[in-house]
Amino acid sequence: MLRQSKEKISVRSIAKHLGLSPATVSLALNGSRPTSFVSQATRKQVWDAAKEMGYPMDRLRSTRTPLERVAVIMPGGPNPVYSETALAVCHTLNRNRVQVLTHVTLSDSEANNAIKELLRRQEIDAAVFIGSRTILPDVSIPTVFVGEVPEDSNVWQVRPDNEGGGRSVGEYLWSLGHRSIAVMLNKRFSLAADRRLQGLRAYWEEQGESFQDRWVVHVDPITSSQSEFRDSVTRFITEDRKSPNPVTAIFCFNDWGAAFLLKELRGQGIRVPEDMSVIGFDDSIYAELLDPPLTTVKHPFATLGELSAQMLLEQADKPSDAPRSVVARCQLIIRKSCAPPRS
């Protein structure tokens, strides 16, 4: 047992026990920007030892300075949906007197290089990564990921219930009478897309129906040219019409893709929702302005931003806590782009 009487425990005694310098222990416990100069692993080691030895931890609540500068890393591109999450992060952190540095990147590797450079220059105390990602940075500062990450990642994370959102789409389309549907997935955000497909597929199979592989179409209207997207849609519709049971509804990865799809279907003389139902995901600000107004799944962007900022502050305040994941509920928003299939 390491625990001693609280009167005998000091920074020097903790330092002696861990084989660290008193300055390192002091920074880990009380430093104004501890994570810039002391690694998160060392800081956790110090806090764990201090608690076990009986150091008066309550004293730190009033002496420890909160985070000062946080990097918010978000995806680039024309789709503006992530700005709502970023604004919520900034608003919550600013209320806690934390400065925010925003970086827009086009890939996981670019984001990881940006955070490494900021750390090298000792410009940040913590980071929030917005958007699903498959390659995570190796950093020793408080970090929260907003969106999907690989399942074996042991990180602080907040994410939307993508699987539940996909399931709600399946339930709704099934209730309207649709039995053959297509799913257009975004190749860039495969982790989130796969979860949405899993939720929909699971509901379909619970009804005793198989979900056919040919119904799954991989597109990327964010980075592809409109001609490439048009070709993908035309190819699918042409091939699908040859099948005995052509699809009567299309579920798009997001509202951005659904907006592109509405345009292409209209160009082919396919009416929505009379000939084809279309449903999106995000509930973007323009969703109800489309023609017809888009039925979609509300992505809790602002909630995710608030939760991630709160989780970051909590992580900085309690470095010994184990990483955890929080899931925010998604909600189906019914408008005018879906209808029962024609008999």
C-alpha positions in Angstrom: 0.0 0.0 0.0 1.3 3.4 -1.0 -1.3 5.4 1.1 0.2 7.5 3.9 -1.3 10.2 6.0 -2.2 13.3 3.9 0.0 15.5 6.0 3.1 13.7 4.9 2.3 13.6 1.2 3.9 16.3 -0.9 5.0 16.9 -4.5 8.5 15.9 -3.5 7.3 12.6 -2.0 5.3 11.8 -5.1 8.3 12.7 -7.3 10.6 10.5 -5.2 8.2 7.5 -5.4 7.9 7.8 -9.2 11.5 8.7 -10.0 10.5 12.1 -11.5 11.6 15.6 -10.8 9.4 17.7 -8.4 9.0 20.2 -11.3 7.5 17.5 -13.5 5.1 16.4 -10.8 4.1 20.0 -10.0 3.4 20.7 -13.7 1.4 17.4 -14.0 -0.8 18.4 -11.0 -1.0 22.2 -11.1 0.7 23.5 -14.2 -1.0 26.2 -16.2 -0.5 24.3 -19.5 0.6 20.8 -18.3 -0.2 18.9 -21.4 2.2 21.0 -23.5 5.2 20.1 -21.4 4.2 16.8 -19.6 2.8 13.9 -21.6 -0.7 12.7 -20.9 0.8 9.3 -19.9 3.1 10.9 -17.3 0.3 13.1 -16.1 -1.9 10.1 -15.6 0.9 8.3 -13.8 1.3 11.3 -11.4 -2.4 11.6 -10.7 -2.8 7.9 -10.1 0.1 7.9 -7.7 -1.1 11.0 -5.9 -4.6 9.6 -5.4 -3.2 6.2 -4.1 -0.7 7.9 -1.8 -3.4 10.1 -0.3 -2.5 13.5 -1.8 -5.3 16.1 -1.1 -6.7 16.1 -4.6 -9.5 18.6 -3.8 -6.8 21.3 -3.4 -6.1 21.0 -7.2 -9.6 22.0 -8.2 -9.0 25.6 -7.2 -5.3 25.9 -8.1 -5.2 24.2 -11.5 -5.6 26.4 -14.6 -7.9 25.0 -17.3 -7.0 24.4 -20.9 -5.9 27.5 -22.8 -5.8 26.6 -26.5 -7.6 23.8 -28.3 -7.3 22.8 -31.9 -10.5 21.9 -33.8 -9.7 19.8 -36.8 -12.6 19.4 -39.3 -13.0 18.1 -42.9 -13.0 20.5 -45.9 -15.3 20.4 -48.8 -18.4 22.2 -50.1 -20.9 20.5 -47.7 -21.3 22.9 -44.7 -22.8 20.5 -42.2 -19.7 20.2 -39.9 -19.7 24.0 -39.3 -22.6 23.5 -36.8 -20.5 21.1 -34.8 -17.5 23.3 -34.9 -19.5 26.4 -33.8 -21.0 24.4 -30.8 -17.4 23.3 -29.8 -16.2 26.9 -30.0 -19.1 28.3 -28.1 -18.8 25.8 -25.2 -15.0 26.2 -25.0 -15.1 30.0 -25.3 -17.6 30.1 -22.3 -14.8 28.4 -20.4 -12.2 30.9 -21.5 -10.5 28.5 -23.9 -9.1 29.8 -27.2 -9.9 27.7 -30.3 -7.7 27.2 -33.4 -9.6 25.8 -36.3 -8.0 23.8 -39.0 -9.7 22.5 -42.2 -8.1 19.4 -43.7 -9.0 17.1 -46.7 -7.7 13.8 -45.3 -6.8 11.9 -42.1 -3.1 12.1 -42.9 -3.3 15.9 -43.4 -5.2 16.3 -40.1 -2.6 14.1 -38.3 0.3 16.1 -39.7 -1.4 19.4 -38.7 -1.8 18.3 -35.1 1.8 17.1 -34.9 3.0 20.4 -36.1 0.9 22.3 -33.6 2.2 20.1 -30.8 5.8 20.6 -32.0 5.3 24.3 -31.7 3.6 23.9 -28.3 0.6 25.9 -29.5 -2.2 23.8 -28.2 -3.2 21.9 -25.0 -5.9 19.6 -26.5 -7.7 18.8 -29.7 -11.2 17.9 -31.1 -11.4 16.0 -34.4 -14.7 16.4 -36.2 -15.8 13.8 -38.7 -15.4 10.0 -38.9 -11.8 8.9 -39.5 -10.0 5.6 -40.0 -6.5 6.8 -39.2 -6.1 8.3 -35.7 -3.2 10.5 -34.6 -0.8 9.3 -31.9 -0.8 12.3 -29.5 -0.4 12.7 -25.8 -2.8 15.5 -25.2 -6.5 15.4 -24.2 -8.3 14.5 -27.4 -12.0 13.9 -28.4 -13.1 12.4 -31.7 -16.5 13.4 -33.0 -17.8 10.7 -35.3 -17.0 7.1 -36.1 -13.5 5.6 -35.4 -12.3 2.0 -35.7 -14.0 -0.2 -33.2 -10.8 -1.2 -31.4 -9.8 2.4 -30.7 -9.5 3.2 -27.0 -10.3 6.9 -27.3 -12.7 9.6 -26.0 -15.5 9.8 -28.5 -18.9 11.2 -29.2 -20.8 10.0 -32.2 -24.3 10.0 -33.7 -26.3 6.8 -33.6 -25.7 6.0 -37.2 -27.0 2.5 -36.9 -30.2 3.7 -35.2 -30.6 6.3 -37.9 -30.3 3.7 -40.6 -32.8 1.5 -38.8 -35.3 4.3 -38.6 -35.1 4.7 -42.4 -35.7 1.0 -42.8 -38.7 1.1 -40.5 -40.2 4.0 -42.3 -39.8 2.8 -45.8 -41.1 -0.6 -44.8 -44.2 0.9 -43.3 -44.9 2.7 -46.6 -44.7 -0.6 -48.4 -41.3 -0.5 -50.0 -39.6 -3.8 -50.4 -36.8 -3.0 -52.9 -34.6 0.0 -51.9 -31.2 1.3 -52.9 -28.6 2.7 -50.5 -26.1 5.3 -51.9 -23.1 5.3 -49.6 -20.3 7.9 -49.4 -16.9 6.3 -50.1 -15.0 8.9 -48.1 -16.8 8.2 -44.8 -17.1 4.5 -44.9 -17.3 3.9 -41.2 -20.4 6.0 -40.8 -21.9 4.7 -44.0 -21.4 1.1 -43.0 -23.2 1.7 -39.7 -26.2 3.3 -41.4 -26.3 0.3 -43.8 -26.1 -2.1 -40.9 -29.0 -0.6 -39.1 -31.2 -0.6 -42.3 -30.1 -4.1 -43.3 -30.8 -5.5 -39.8 -34.3 -4.2 -39.8 -34.9 -5.7 -43.3 -33.7 -9.1 -42.2 -35.8 -9.0 -39.1 -38.8 -8.8 -41.4 -37.7 -12.0 -43.1 -36.4 -10.3 -46.2 -32.8 -10.4 -47.5 -31.1 -7.2 -48.4 -29.5 -7.6 -51.8 -25.9 -6.5 -52.5 -26.9 -5.0 -55.8 -28.9 -2.4 -53.9 -25.7 -0.9 -52.4 -24.2 1.8 -54.5 -20.9 3.6 -53.6 -20.7 7.2 -54.7 -19.0 10.4 -53.5 -20.8 13.5 -54.6 -18.6 15.7 -52.4 -15.4 15.0 -54.3 -16.7 13.6 -57.6 -17.7 15.8 -60.5 -21.4 16.1 -61.2 -20.8 14.1 -64.4 -19.3 11.2 -62.5 -22.2 11.2 -60.0 -24.7 11.4 -62.9 -23.0 8.4 -64.6 -23.2 6.4 -61.4 -26.9 7.1 -60.9 -27.7 6.5 -64.6 -25.8 3.2 -64.6 -27.7 2.0 -61.5 -31.1 3.0 -62.7 -30.6 1.5 -66.1 -29.4 -1.9 -64.7 -32.1 -1.8 -62.0 -34.9 -1.5 -64.5 -33.9 -4.8 -66.0 -34.5 -6.6 -62.7 -37.9 -8.2 -61.9 -38.2 -6.1 -58.7 -36.8 -2.6 -59.4 -36.1 -0.3 -56.4 -38.9 2.1 -55.4 -36.9 4.1 -52.9 -33.3 5.4 -52.5 -31.6 6.2 -49.2 -28.7 8.6 -49.5 -25.7 8.8 -47.2 -26.5 12.5 -46.6 -28.7 15.4 -47.8 -25.9 16.6 -50.1 -26.1 13.4 -52.0 -29.9 13.4 -51.9 -29.9 16.9 -53.5 -27.7 15.7 -56.3 -30.0 12.7 -56.7 -33.2 14.7 -56.9 -31.6 16.7 -59.7 -30.5 13.6 -61.7 -33.8 11.8 -61.3 -35.7 14.9 -62.5 -33.4 14.9 -65.5 -34.4 11.3 -66.3 -38.1 12.1 -66.0 -38.4 10.2 -62.7 -40.8 11.9 -60.4 -40.2 12.1 -56.6 -42.0 10.8 -54.7 -44.6 9.4 -57.3 -42.1 7.2 -59.1 -39.2 7.0 -56.6 -39.0 7.9 -52.9 -35.8 9.6 -51.7 -34.5 10.0 -48.2 -31.4 11.7 -46.8 -29.4 12.0 -43.7 -28.3 15.1 -41.7 -31.4 17.4 -41.8 -29.2 20.1 -43.4 -30.5 23.7 -43.4 -31.5 23.4 -47.0 -33.3 20.0 -46.7 -36.8 21.5 -46.4 -36.0 24.0 -49.3 -35.5 21.2 -51.8 -38.2 20.2 -54.3 -39.8 18.2 -52.8 -38.9 19.0 -49.2 -36.6 16.2 -48.2 -37.4 13.4 -45.7 -34.2 12.9 -43.8 -32.6 11.8 -40.5 -31.6 14.6 -38.2 -27.9 14.4 -37.4 -27.3 16.0 -33.9 -24.4 18.2 -35.0 -24.8 20.9 -32.3 -25.3 18.3 -29.6 -22.2 16.5 -30.6 -20.2 19.7 -30.5 -21.4 20.6 -27.0 -20.8 17.0 -25.7 -17.3 16.9 -27.2 -16.2 20.2 -25.6 -17.6 19.1 -22.2 -15.8 15.8 -22.6 -12.6 17.5 -23.4 -12.8 19.7 -20.3 -13.6 16.7 -18.2 -10.7 14.8 -19.7 -8.3 17.6 -18.9 -9.7 17.9 -15.4 -9.6 14.2 -14.6 -6.7 12.7 -16.7 -6.8 9.4 -14.9 -10.3 8.6 -16.1 -10.6 5.9 -18.7 -11.7 6.9 -22.2 -15.4 6.6 -22.9 -17.8 6.9 -25.8 -21.1 8.7 -25.9 -23.8 8.1 -28.5 -26.3 10.9 -29.5 -29.7 9.9 -30.8 -30.7 10.6 -34.4 -34.3 11.4 -35.3 -36.3 10.8 -38.5 -37.8 14.0 -40.0 -40.7 13.2 -42.4 -41.4 15.7 -45.2 -42.6 15.2 -48.8 -40.0 13.1 -50.7 -41.3 9.7 -49.7 -44.6 8.0 -50.5 -46.0 4.4 -50.9 -44.7 2.7 -54.0 -47.0 2.6 -57.0 -48.8 -0.8 -57.2 
